[in-house]
Amino acid sequence: MAKRVLGILAVTLLTSALLGGEATAAPVPIQPDPLLMFPSHFGTVDWAAVTRDRAAKTAARSQVSARNPLPYAEKEPAGTGGANDSPATAEQIAGFGTHRSKNPKVRLTGDLKPDTSIPTLPPAAEPDDALGLARDTGVGADRRAVRTSGVIGDGPYGSAGDGTGDVDFYRLSAASTPVSFSARTRTPDGDLDTFLALFDVDGNVWATNDNASGSSDSALAFTIPPGREYFLMVGSGPYNVPGDPKKPGTGRGVLTEGPYDLTITSGKSGGDLDYYSFDLRAGDVLGASVAGGGTRLAVIDPAGREVFGSSQDLTSIFSTASPMPGGGNAVVDFVAPKDGRYRLGVEAGEGAYDIKLEAFRPGTETAPRGSVHTIFLDFDGARVNTAIYGAGGGIRDLSPLSAFLPRWGLTAGDEHALTDAIVATVKENLQRDLIAKGTNPRFALRVIDSRSHADPWGQPNVSRVVVGGTTLESGIQTIGIAQSIDAGNFGKEETALVLLDDISSPAGPVWSLNTYLGPDSDKIVFLGRAIGNVTSHEAGHMSGSWHTNLANDVVGIMDPGGDPAAMFAVGPDSRGGTADDPDVDLVEEEISRSEGFTGIEDTLNRSAWAFVRGTG
């Protein structure tokens, strides 16, 4: 089924009065990271809150250092290239791995020769302190990369001017496809402590960075959506961001001043590349973080395919229990589907870099011998501490599935059939398909529900998905949300939500299940499959999968929320619960480029190794 990309979804808040109760005041809204949500409502995202939360969590993870890592220094001499510039000529790190005879942690140091093919632009003329005065870099349109330089403090708003604070703006753009770019400042001379911020054309902040890798320099990575323009600001600290980025001279005062060098690149470098190879076992969970001069990492599988590429650090949405490395300019994570020789590439940047390269066995494998992971589907309503999803959260009471039945034209007598249909869909997606794949011979997962089992929440190795509640009750504008993206399933006791108010609203909106019901629809079959697929999506996040590409013709469980009909398994006749409805599964497909990653993600494999029978 070809996808219908419907764009950004609007969200309507419903009061509990719509469910037959008294209207109550909305709780304080929570802004979780949109990468954990279905659908991802980018139009209503408070990106300033997201970036603050990411920065705080990333800083905490960067402080975790590996104990007794194996040191490995690149053999290619610094300042040269050509020796290890392709996967075929990768340097082998023989002592790295999860086998007892090897060290699962490596501190890898190397150097990227400066790319002499990157053009250098002269400093921009002042004033360039507002979006409309931004310097056009050509990156994303005509150029892959550019270098330039500037001075904070040399314009009419610095310490020699009116003292509101000098900033410099640069324009970036994307054509028909998304463009992932990274920007980095260097301050070899002077006292300047740089700060980077990214704005859209309306002056909204989308990303910021202050001190990269513990230095006074800054680094920032972002993916520009197709046909959009963004503006990179170089300043001297978060407190002199202009009050109105469309109007010069609206800063908050002078902090530090001085010269800087700026490099902006998109995608893989055209200069020196460094590749390293190592052997992994099936199920190994690989993590790598690069600091210093490296700005992009990529994992290559034994067949030569890129299976995860990144120019950003999003370990802020890893489980707090995850031991994976983070805190650098770029971070990758990967779960090996089979034994083999894999490669890590440092594919952009220049100068000396420092990599934390680490491998782990899945978290459930280390549980007591014979133990099995349980996913509990709670249809009875639940009390949830929503602080796990973001600032402003607290104890929330979520209404049960039964409260929503009349909104789909169902009665209390239909509840058992609907819960059975939801459970059957989740078991098909997370049990039968994973067993059929055969990747993990020790796969062990139990899916139970509140109708048939006592509530096991709070016991070891039990995760839950609460199917019920509203956006008003939770304070979160979404249909589904997971607690983390957890490659290796180290956070074995987490909670996801599937909220039911939007998808039970009257017919019309694309996210309402009622929109797809017709006289020939098998209502229970359709609702069970649609809600079961959203439930599986959130369980897929908690078992390690990122969003996959919404813009191709491959429909998968881990697609984000831009096309609800695809996730709901609506067939070509635009009616749910009819003979042409497809089976949507965890699949292998391109990871979401719109979220800043590249490569092929095997979502079924990630979940298959997330649920391993405990070996003690």
Secondary structure, DSSP 8 states (H G I E B T S, - for coil): ---------------GGGGTS------------GGGEES--GGG--HHHHHHHHHHHHHHHHT---SS-EEEE-SS-TT--SSS-SGGG-EE-TTBSSSTTSBSEEEEEEEE---TTS-B-----S---SGGG-EE--BTTTBSEEEEEEEET-STTSTTTTSS---EEEEEE--SS-EEEEEEEE-SSSS---EEEEEETTS-EEEEESSGGGSSS-EEEEEE-TT-EEEEEEESSGGGS-SSTTSTT--------EEEEEEEEESS-SS--EEEEEEE-TT-EEEEEEEEEEEEEEEE-TTS-EEEEESS--GGGS-TT------SSEEEEEE-SSSEEEEEEEEEEEEEEEEEEEEE--GGGGSSTT--EEEEEE-S-EEEEGGGGSTT--EEEE--GGGGGGGGT--GGGHHHHHHHHHHHHHIIIIIHHHHH-S-TTB-EEEEETTTS---TTSTTEEEEEE---HHHH---SSEE-S---TT----S-EEEE--TGGGS-SSSTT-GGGG--TT--HHHHHHHHHHHHHHHHHHHHTT---B-TTSS---TT--TT-HHHHTT--TTS-SSSTT-------EEEB-GGGTEESEEEHHHHHHHHSB----
